[in-house]
């Protein structure tokens, strides 16, 4: 499966408003007949009221084709929206990025392969053992806890696909990315420097957002490792 991750400024989006925009796209796709909120079937017309009942800053909603997860990460000044596709057709993400990069407070978005992203960020050996996956030869590091809680965990700090939450943005890469001027300001970057230091095709869209496309369609393994490292260095100096 593939996922779009989208980051907004803290306080810029409320769950019910985000859902209304999602519902509009789902309606255009004809994918609004079977919906569930945290696993409970809910009629489309009832979802706004059910989201308000949660009295929180997020939701988890599933349709026949997509899974939507929204969360407010207040201690890092950001709002996260994840859109997972159950059926990854060509350019499936375009209808979502066209809509959701336009709305207030947009910072960044990127496309990932869920399997590759998961293992690039898995640090607990239990995750490997439960999946029958070997972690022999991987770098290990202490979890920093005092005895008897101390144990070794997998050191992911040098992984090119590491997802690191920072204040106001996320340090992560994708073969397709969408970047705002706000993102460039926070990271101390500029589009000219970025264009000069990675192999991406960069285009400014009508809404002022920069769309970045790498030669690879999607990062799924380390076959494009040099390309990925170059992109990460260019984005996060």
Secondary structure, 3 states (H helix, E strand, C coil): CEEEEEEEECCCCCHHHHHHHHHHHHHHHCCCCCCEECCEECCHHHHHHHHHHHCCCCEEEECCCEEEEEEEEHHHCEEEEEEEECCCCCCCCHHHHHHHCCCCCEEEEEEEEHHHHHHHHCCCHHHHHHCCCCCCCCCEEECCCCCCCCCEEECCCCCCCCCEEECCEEECCCCEEEECHHHHHHHCCCHHHHHHHCCCEEEECCCCCEEEECCCCCCCCHHHHHHHHHHHHHHCC
